[in-house]
Each structure stands twice: as structure tokens, then as C-alpha cells.
Amino acid sequence: MCVSFVMKVQLFSPAKINVFLSVLGPREDGFHDLLSVVTPLDFGDELEVELLESSQKDELICDHPDVPLGDSNLVLKAVKAFREAYSFGRKVRIELQKKIPMGGGMGGGSGNAAAVLHGINVLLENPLSDSKLSELAASIGSDCPLFLSGGAVMLRGRGEIVEKLPPAACRILADREVYLLLPGIGIPTVWAYQRFRELGESSYDCREKMEEKVQDFLNGKLALESLLHNNFEPLVYDKFLGLSVFRDRLLALSPKGVLLSGSGSTLFVIGPENGFGVGIDSVLEAAGQEAFGGDFELVKARTAPFESAPFVPSP
């Protein structure tokens, strides 16, 4: 009798929001220099990563019909990258339960790829170091390495330079209510960065001013609401007028805590330290339905900047 060797691990792949995102200018390698502060959320995708002896190929299964299942998916690119770095005979089967919207600016695909790198490494008893996993993640996508840290981080370079935030900053970010406003449209990241290049120098932030602003936050001199910044917003709102109108409506409801995450399309409203008032759910839901109809989705989440390890399984 032939017995197949099977190992699997369950992983939670969190969404992220950029509470600060500054695009500083183009790089010679075709990317852009960034400065960003990112926190994971308690909202995200579920993955099962399994190693099989009997399978003939690596395989991705997903419950969302719009997720591509071929080699273009970052999850399978992660498997290929790991195999090139460390040869192993068994095939990989990934089952993905998708909740993070595609093209929403919350790092869904990048986080999934990083989770798979982590999962394979765990199943193979950690043959690759943390630094090697980060190197592989950066080769897959600029957003991938941040998810390996397991907490709130600051990003530099094209996003591959990841620094954990000091405890005081994490405490400011900790356990804040967040409403994710999902309009049901996707904004291609490639388009957004290309738009920066088309608009030129005037669209980029001043590096010195942005560095100063972030340092003031890290040193406790700036409140979270005053840190919120994303210079993708003018580009995105100029193209997607419905989002612009919706943002204005949200600012009337919560003037200090509304921001676009990443290059969009997700808008988020982050609550004050004492939480939102009663009834905010229905107000935001009504505003979203009026703007986007049945495609709109409202998700209530919380910031989770203190994860001690990445991809902690959901309870």
C-alpha cells in the first residue's frame, strides 16, 4: 500500500492599511521611492498550505471566481521562488478563502504570497532564514516583505526596506476601530505609479517634510489623525470621480480620519481612541450604497500592530 506524505498549515493573511504613504520620486530601476507607515488589520484572507507527494503539480484553489489561478498569481510565483531558493520534491497545494478585495490597496495578493513563503518554510522546518524569506518576498512584489514582520512597520526604498515601529507608536495604532469602505472597483497599481511619472515632479512629495512628519509621529509629537497622508489621492480622485465625491461625503462625517489605502480603491475611516459614536455603521452603509449601489461593501475591523509573529492562525 502506498501512503502519501501530507503536511499542511492554516494561516491568516491580514489586510493592511497605509496610515501614511508618500511617493517621493522615481528610481533608476523603474520603481518609486516610498516612505510609508503600515499597520495590519484583524480582517483578511484564510489560507491552507499543504505539501503533497502524490500531486503532479503545484495548485491554487480559491473560492473567489475572479482570482486568477494560473502562474500569474503571486501565490504560485511565491511557490516557484521558494523552490528555486531551496529545492524540495513535494508539490504545494494552496486553498485560499478570499475576503480582501482585489485592486483595493490593502495588499491582498502580496500578503497571500508572503504567507505562502512563510507556510512552506514552516512545513519544511525552516530551511530559509528570515532575511532570505524577505529577499524572496521582495523579488515577488514591493508590498510582500512588510507582511513577514508580523506587525506595524515603516517602509522605505521601493517598499522592500522594512523597519518595525517602536512600541510607543504601536500603542498609538493599537486596537483602533476601522471601517473599510469597499466601492467594488479595482485600481491597477501599475496605472497609479505610471500616472506619477506622467505628471512629473509636481506630483511627488518633499522628502524632508515627509521624513519630519513621520519622525514627529514616532516621537509622540503628532497624533495619528494628523499623520494621515497619501499623495496617491489627487491622482486617483481626478480619474475616479465617484470616489472623490464619496470621500467628500465621508469627510463631512469624520473630518479627521478618512484616507485612501495604498493606490486605492479602498477608503478607510479610522476611529478616535474612544471609538465611534452609536449608529456610524448605518450612516456609512447608507452613504456607500448611495454612491456605489450593490457593489459597495462595508467592513468593520480593528488595527492589529502588535502581532508577535506573522500569519498567526485565526481563532
N, C-alpha and C positions, 0 to 999 in steps of 0.2 A: 504494500500500500504506500502510495506517495503522499507525504504530508507537506503541505505548503507552509512556509515560514511567514507569518504575518505579524507585523507590528504597526501600531497606529497611535496617534496622539490627537487630542482635541485641543483646539486653540481658539482664542478670542482675538480678532483682528480689529483694533479700535479705529474709529474715525478720529480725525484731528481737526482742530480749527487753528488758524493763524490769528492770534490776537494782535500781532504786529507783523507786517510784511512790507518790506521796502526793496524795490528793484532799483539798483544803484547804477547800472550801466552794462553795456555789452562786454563780453570777453573775447579774446582771440580764438578760443576753442569753439565758438559758436553759441555758448551758453551766456547767462547773465549773472552778474554778481548780486547776491542777495544778503539781506540782513532780516532775520525773522525770529519771532518768539511763537512757539507752538506748544499747545497742550493737547494730550489725548482726551477722549471722552469715554463715558461708560456705555456709549452706543457704538455698535459696529457689526462686523460680519462674524460668522462662525465657520471654522474650517476643521476638517478632519484630514490629516495627512497619514497615509498608510504606505508601508513598504511591502511589496509582494514578490514572491519568487516566481509564481505561475504566470503572471501577466506578460504580454508580449510588448507592451509599450507604456510609456507614461500617459496618464489620463487625467483630465479635468472634467468634473461633473458639477453643474451649477443649477440651482432652482430658478434662476432668472433667465428668461428666454433671450434677452438682448446681450448677454455676456458672451463674447466670442470664446470658443472652446479650443481653437487651434493654436499654432505656435506663436501667433502674435500676442497672446495673452501673457502678461507679465508673470503670472504664476508658473507657467510652463517654461518661460525664459529663466526663472529662478532655479527650476529643477536642472535645466541644461547647464547653467553657470556653476551650480554646486558640483555636478557630475564632472565638469571639466577641471574643477579645482581638486576634487577628491573622487577617484574612481570607485564606484560600488556597483555590484551586479544587479541588485533588485530594482524593479520598476516602482514608480511612485504613482499612487492614485490619490487625487485630491478631491474632496467633496466640499463645495462651497455653498453656504447659505448666505445669500446676498441681501443686505439691508442698506448699505451705503450707496447712494445714487452715483451712477457713472457721470463723469463730467461735472461733478458738483463742487470740486475744490476741497474735498475732505480726505484725499489720499487713499481712497478705497483700494484701487489696484496696486498702488505702491506698498500699502500696508499688507495686503494679501501676499505679495511677493516676498516681503521681508519675513512674514510669518512662516512661509514655506521654507525659506532658508533656515530659520530657527528650528522648525519642526524636524526637518531632515537631519540637522546636526544633532538634535536630542536623540532621535531614533538610532543614529549611528554612534552614540556615546561620545559626542562632542569632539570629532577629529579636527575641526577647524576652530581657530581662536576667534575671539570677539572682533579683533582688528581685521582678520581675514573675511569674516562674515560682512563687516561694514564695507570692505573693499568690493566684495561681490555685489552687495546691495547697490553701491554707487554706480557700478557698471550697468545695472539694470535700469535705474532711474534716479534722478536727483532727490526725489522725496523718500526713497526707500530707506536710507540709513537712519533717518530720525526715529523710525519705529522700533529699531533694535535697542534703543536706550531704555525703554520702559517708563518714560516719564516726560515731564515738560522740559523743553530744550530750547536753546538758541542756535540758529543756523547761520552759517557764513559760506563764502565761496559760492558755488552753484547750488548749495544745499547739502553738500557731502561733508562739510566740516560741522560736527555736531558737538555742542557743549551743554552739559546738564545745567539747569538753572540752580542757583544757590537756594538753600532751604527757605530763606525769608521770602523770596519771590514765589516759590512753590506754595507757600502758605497763603499768599495773596490770591493765587489762582485756584486754590483748593476748594472743591465741592461747591462751585458756583452753579446755580441753575442756568441752563442754556436752552433756548428754543431754537431749533433748526428749522428754517423755512425753505422748503424744497419746492421750487417752482415747476419741476417736471421738464426742464430743458437742460441740455448739456452745453458747456462752453469748452471747446477744444483748447487745451493749454498751449499747443503749438501756435494756434491763431493769436492768442493773447500776447505771447512773447514776440511774435513777428510784428504785432501792432506797435510794440515799443520801438522796435527798430525803424519802422516806417515813420513814426512821429519824431524820433530823434532825441536829442539831448534834453529838450524841454520836458519830456515825459518822465525823466528819471529823477530820483530824489537826490538831495545833497547828502553825501556820505557823512560829513562831520555832524550835521544837525541830527541825522538819524541815530548815529552812534551815541550822541549826547542824550537823546531821548531815551534810548534803551538803558543806558547806564543809570539815568535818573530813576527809572523803574526798578532796576536791580538793587539800587542803593536805598530804596524806600522813599524817595523824594517825589514819586509820581504815582498817582492812583491808577488802577487798571483801566478805568473808564477813560482816563486821559492818555493812556498808552495806545489805545486802539487806532490803527492806521493801516491802510492798504492802498498803494498807489496803482493797483490794477483797477480800482473803482472808476476813475474817469474814462478809461478806455472801454470798459465793459458797459457802463451805463450809456455811453454815447452810441454803442451798437445795439444794445438790448434795452429799448426804451421802456418796455414793460417792467423790467427790473428797476429802472431808475424811478419810475412813478411809485412802485411798491416800496422802495427804500424811503422815499419821502414820506409816505404814509406811516411807515414804521418809526421814523424819527419823530413824528408828531406824538407817537405813543410812548416811546422810550428814547429820548433825545441823546442820552449819553452812552448807550450800549449796543448800537447797531453797526454791523460790519459785514462786508463780503469776505468769505473764507477762500484763500488761495486766489485762483483766477476765476472763481465762481463755478456754478451759478448759485450755490448755497449762500443765503444770508443768515446770520445768526443774531439773536438778541441775548445778551448776557446779563444776568440779573445782578442787582446790588447784593451786598453781603447779607442783608437781612431778608433777601428773597423778593419775589414779585408779589404784587397785591392779588387779592382774590379776583378771579374772572379773567385773568390775562389770556388764558388758553382760548376761550371762546372769542375774545376780541381779535387775537392773531389769526385764528382759524377763519373767521369771517372776512378779515382783510385779505388773506391769501386766496380764499375761494372767489372773492370778488375780482381779484386781479388775474388769476390763472385758471379758475374753474376746477374741474375734476382732476386735473393733473397735479394740483397742489397737495403737498403733504406737510403736516406739522409734526415734529418730533421733539419731545421733551427729553433732555439729557442733563448730565452733570459733568463738570470738568473733573478729571482724574489724574492730576500731575504727579502723584506720589507712588506710582506702581514700582515695586521693588525689582520686578523682572518683566521682560516683555511678554505679551501674549498669554497672560495669566488666564487659565480656563474659566469660562463663565460658571457661576454657581448653579 
